[in-house]
Amino acid sequence: MSPYRIAYAPDAEASLNATDAPTREGFKKGLSIVARDPYAASSAISGDRDHRQAVIGPAIAVYYVSGPGVMTVTLVRIAH
């Protein structure tokens, strides 16, 4: 299966950019695992299969999965 494309909502991108470089790179490395299978190492939020959260390094990522034709993971919040 092809990896999902990763997109960032403005708040999530700002939060990621506010971290130091090693943390940011570690987060992006962990995010590459989510891109391969966004359902595997995460849990659904509010019973919506496509609204997910996952622990990635020292952060909690909240994201939506769009598919099957779109195949995008959109991060909406990153808490660290």
C-alpha positions as CSV (number, residue, x, y, z in Angstrom):
1,M,0.0,0.0,0.0
2,S,1.3,3.5,-0.8
3,P,1.8,5.8,2.1
4,Y,-0.7,8.4,2.9
5,R,0.2,12.0,2.2
6,I,0.7,14.1,5.3
7,A,-0.9,17.6,5.6
8,Y,-0.9,20.0,8.5
9,A,-3.7,22.3,9.7
10,P,-2.2,25.8,10.5
11,D,-2.3,25.3,14.3
12,A,-0.6,21.9,14.1
13,E,2.1,23.2,11.8
14,A,2.8,26.2,14.1
15,S,3.0,23.8,17.1
16,L,5.5,21.6,15.3
17,N,7.6,24.5,14.2
18,A,7.7,25.8,17.8
19,T,9.7,22.7,18.9
20,D,13.4,22.3,18.7
21,A,15.0,20.6,15.7
22,P,15.7,17.2,17.3
23,T,12.1,16.9,18.6
24,R,10.7,18.0,15.2
25,E,12.8,15.5,13.3
26,G,11.8,12.7,15.7
27,F,8.2,13.6,15.3
28,K,8.5,13.5,11.5
29,K,10.2,10.1,11.7
30,G,7.4,8.7,13.8
31,L,4.8,10.3,11.5
32,S,6.3,8.4,8.6
33,I,5.0,5.2,10.4
34,V,1.5,6.8,10.7
35,A,1.6,7.6,6.9
36,R,2.1,3.9,6.1
37,D,-0.9,2.8,8.2
38,P,-2.8,5.6,10.0
39,Y,-5.1,3.1,11.8
40,A,-2.5,0.7,13.3
41,A,-0.9,2.5,16.2
42,S,-3.6,5.0,17.0
43,S,-7.1,5.1,18.6
44,A,-10.4,6.5,17.3
45,I,-11.8,9.6,18.9
46,S,-15.5,10.0,19.7
47,G,-16.3,6.8,17.8
48,D,-15.3,8.2,14.4
49,R,-13.0,5.7,12.7
50,D,-11.2,8.5,10.8
51,H,-10.7,10.9,13.7
52,R,-7.6,9.5,15.4
53,Q,-5.0,10.2,18.0
54,A,-1.5,8.7,18.4
55,V,1.5,9.2,20.7
56,I,4.4,10.1,18.5
57,G,7.6,10.6,20.5
58,P,6.9,13.2,23.2
59,A,3.8,14.4,21.5
60,I,0.2,13.5,21.0
61,A,-1.0,14.0,17.5
62,V,-4.7,14.4,16.6
63,Y,-5.5,13.8,12.9
64,Y,-8.2,12.9,10.4
65,V,-7.7,10.2,7.8
66,S,-9.1,10.9,4.3
67,G,-9.4,8.0,1.9
68,P,-9.5,5.7,0.0
69,G,-9.2,7.9,-3.1
70,V,-7.6,10.9,-1.3
71,M,-5.2,9.0,1.0
72,T,-4.3,12.0,3.2
73,V,-3.6,12.2,7.0
74,T,-4.3,15.8,8.1
75,L,-2.9,16.7,11.5
76,V,-5.2,19.1,13.3
77,R,-3.4,19.3,16.7
78,I,0.0,18.4,18.2
79,A,0.3,18.6,22.0
80,H,3.7,18.3,23.5
